[in-house]
Amino acid sequence: MPVDQDRYRSLIARAAFNAEFFRGTISDLSSAQRAMTFVGSPTWGRLNGFPILKKNAAADGTTSAAVAPVLDVTGSITFEGLFVADDVFMPVMFRQVGGTGGVSFGNLSGVNRGEVYLLDAAGAGARFVMTAIGALPAHRPRHLIISSIDGGTSGLVWINGVPSTCTLALAGVAASPPVSVVTTLGAVSAAGQAMISRCWPFLFTNEDAVCIAEQAKLLVGGW
């Protein structure tokens, strides 16, 4: 399917955080241009000729300095990840949390699924917006988009550009993070490789999701 380049460029320009590891960089390429540094000892791999950041231990990844909240998690927000899970769990692709709120995108629960996990103002779990269990097989490229709607009270999921089952859990009130670090990869699983980690301060349409997924598909040569 041809990619709508005008839509694609518009979406990328409006990203609140944009880590494009396939360009061989670890810094945030959004307009905020947040500097990122390595933590642990990640290495670089290759997928279809493009760089892919590889975890070698649970703490491996990149982190920023303490920065203002990237997203207002009480509203509608969208996350994108292009990754390869080396075991049954996808890596944590984005995380900004503190004692008074925050959000993680990836897998923190230890269950085989993709998750947006929102914290409340006390730093406890408020909401989960998730894929179905087992929806993200390991050892192959996977493209995942999850939109959290109105603070996690509803949500949407696309896997490889196709609408997929969205599951909700918990019933708390989400709160945005305090000034705190942004982490990509890192946490929980020692496995996983990442090509893209992005997020937006708005809800995706189906046309948005398909456009972003088709561009990602060109990078990896197909699903």
C-alpha positions in Angstrom: 0.0 0.0 0.0 1.4 3.5 -0.9 2.2 5.6 2.1 0.4 9.0 2.4 3.6 11.0 2.8 1.9 14.2 3.7 0.0 12.5 6.6 3.1 10.7 7.6 5.2 13.9 7.8 2.5 15.7 9.6 2.3 13.0 12.3 6.0 12.8 12.8 6.2 16.6 13.1 3.6 16.5 15.9 5.2 13.6 17.9 5.9 14.5 21.6 8.7 12.0 21.7 10.5 10.3 18.8 13.3 7.8 19.2 14.2 6.5 15.7 16.9 4.0 16.4 16.9 2.9 12.7 18.7 6.2 12.1 21.5 5.1 14.4 20.7 7.8 16.9 19.5 7.5 20.5 18.3 11.1 21.0 14.7 12.4 20.9 14.1 13.6 17.3 10.9 15.5 18.1 10.8 19.2 18.2 11.8 19.0 22.0 15.1 17.4 21.0 15.6 15.8 24.4 19.1 14.5 24.9 19.3 10.8 25.7 22.2 8.8 27.1 22.9 5.0 27.2 22.2 3.2 30.5 23.6 -0.3 31.1 25.3 -1.9 28.1 23.0 -2.1 25.1 24.4 -2.8 21.7 23.4 -2.2 18.1 22.0 -4.9 15.8 20.7 -4.9 12.3 17.2 -5.5 10.8 16.8 -5.2 7.0 20.0 -3.2 7.0 18.8 -0.6 9.5 20.2 -0.2 13.1 18.2 -1.7 15.9 19.0 -1.1 19.5 19.5 -4.3 21.4 19.1 -5.0 25.1 21.7 -7.4 26.7 20.4 -7.1 30.3 17.3 -5.9 32.1 18.6 -2.4 32.7 19.9 -1.7 29.2 18.4 1.2 27.3 18.5 5.0 27.1 17.5 7.7 29.5 17.1 11.4 29.5 17.8 14.0 32.2 14.8 14.9 34.4 12.4 16.7 32.0 8.9 18.1 32.1 6.0 15.7 31.4 6.1 14.6 27.8 2.4 13.8 27.8 -0.8 14.8 29.6 -1.9 11.3 30.4 -5.3 12.4 31.7 -6.3 13.1 28.1 -6.0 11.0 24.9 -2.5 9.9 23.9 -1.0 7.5 21.4 2.1 5.3 21.5 4.0 3.5 18.7 6.6 0.8 18.9 8.5 -1.1 16.3 10.4 -3.9 18.0 11.5 -7.5 18.1 10.8 -9.4 21.3 13.6 -11.9 22.0 11.5 -13.8 24.6 7.8 -13.8 25.2 7.6 -10.1 26.3 8.0 -6.9 24.3 10.5 -4.4 25.8 9.4 -1.3 27.6 9.5 1.3 24.8 8.6 4.5 26.8 8.5 5.3 30.4 8.1 8.5 32.4 7.0 7.9 36.0 7.3 9.5 39.4 5.7 9.5 42.8 2.8 11.6 41.6 1.9 10.0 38.3 3.3 8.7 35.0 3.0 6.3 32.1 4.7 3.3 30.6 4.3 1.7 27.2 5.6 -1.8 26.7 5.4 -4.6 29.1 5.8 -4.2 32.9 3.3 -6.8 34.2 5.2 -9.9 33.1 2.2 -11.1 31.0 2.7 -11.7 27.2 1.0 -8.6 25.9 1.6 -4.9 25.1 0.4 -2.4 27.6 -0.1 1.3 28.3 0.1 1.5 32.1 -1.0 4.7 33.8 -0.2 5.8 37.4 -2.3 7.8 39.7 -1.3 10.9 41.8 0.0 8.6 44.6 2.3 6.7 42.1 0.1 3.6 42.2 -1.5 1.8 39.2 -4.5 3.7 37.8 -5.3 2.2 34.4 -4.2 -0.5 31.9 -4.9 -0.3 28.2 -3.7 -3.5 26.7 -3.5 -5.9 23.7 -4.9 -9.4 24.1 -2.5 -11.9 25.7 -0.3 -13.6 23.2 -0.9 -11.0 20.5 2.8 -10.2 20.0 4.8 -13.3 19.1 8.5 -13.2 19.7 11.4 -13.3 17.2 9.8 -11.3 14.4 9.2 -7.6 13.8 6.1 -6.3 15.4 4.5 -2.9 15.0 2.2 -1.8 17.8 0.1 1.3 18.3 -1.9 1.8 21.5 -4.1 4.9 22.1 -5.2 5.6 25.6 -8.4 7.6 25.6 -9.5 10.0 28.4 -6.9 8.8 30.9 -7.2 5.1 30.1 -11.0 4.9 30.5 -11.1 3.6 26.9 -8.5 2.7 24.3 -7.6 1.5 20.8 -5.0 -1.0 19.5 -3.5 -1.6 16.1 -1.0 -4.4 15.4 0.9 -4.2 12.1 -1.6 -1.6 11.0 -4.7 -3.8 11.7 -7.2 -2.9 14.5 -6.9 -5.4 17.3 -8.6 -6.3 20.5 -8.2 -3.7 23.3 -8.5 -4.8 26.9 -8.9 -2.4 29.9 -8.2 -3.0 33.6 -8.2 -1.0 36.8 -10.4 1.9 37.6 -8.2 4.6 39.1 -7.6 8.2 38.0 -4.5 8.7 35.9 -2.1 11.6 36.7 0.6 13.1 34.6 4.2 12.5 35.7 6.3 15.1 37.6 9.6 16.3 36.2 11.3 13.0 35.8 13.5 11.0 33.4 12.3 9.4 30.2 13.4 5.8 29.6 13.3 3.7 26.4 14.0 -0.1 26.7 15.2 -0.7 30.3 13.1 -2.4 33.0 11.9 -5.9 33.6 12.8 -8.1 30.6 16.4 -8.7 29.6 15.4 -9.2 26.0 14.1 -7.1 23.1 15.3 -4.9 20.3 13.8 -1.6 19.3 13.7 0.4 16.0 11.1 3.0 16.9 9.6 4.5 20.1 7.2 7.4 19.6 4.3 9.0 21.3 1.7 11.7 20.6 -0.5 14.0 22.7 -3.7 13.0 20.8 -5.8 10.1 19.7 -5.0 8.3 16.4 -7.5 7.7 13.7 -7.5 4.5 11.8 -6.0 6.3 8.8 -3.2 7.7 11.0 -2.4 4.2 12.3 -2.4 2.6 8.9 -0.1 5.3 7.5 2.4 5.0 10.3 2.4 1.2 10.1 2.9 1.1 6.3 5.9 3.3 6.7 7.3 1.0 9.4 6.6 -2.0 7.2 8.9 -0.5 4.5 11.8 -0.4 7.0 11.5 -4.1 8.0 10.6 -5.5 4.6 7.2 -6.9 5.7 5.7 -8.7 8.7 
